[in-house]
C-alpha cells in the first residue's frame, strides 16, 4: 500500500500479519510530521486572522 520496493519485498517475505504491521508503521511515520505541520499552520492562520 504505502511502501517502497524494498519494503514491499520485505513485507512479502514476512507474511500477512507482520506485513500489515509494517504498513501501519510506515503510515504512522508519514502521518506524524503532517499532523505537526498542520497544527502549526492552523495556529499561524488563527493568529493572523485575529490581528
Rosetta blueprint (number, residue, H / E / L):
1 X L
2 X L
3 X L
4 X L
5 X H
6 X H
7 X H
8 X H
9 X H
10 X H
11 X H
12 X H
13 X H
14 X H
15 X L
16 X H
17 X H
18 X H
19 X H
20 X H
21 X H
22 X H
23 X H
24 X H
25 X H
26 X H
27 X H
28 X H
29 X H
30 X H
31 X H
32 X H
33 X H
34 X H
35 X H
36 X H
37 X H
38 X H
39 X H
40 X H
41 X H
42 X H
43 X H
44 X H
45 X H
46 X H
47 X H
48 X H
49 X H
50 X H
51 X L
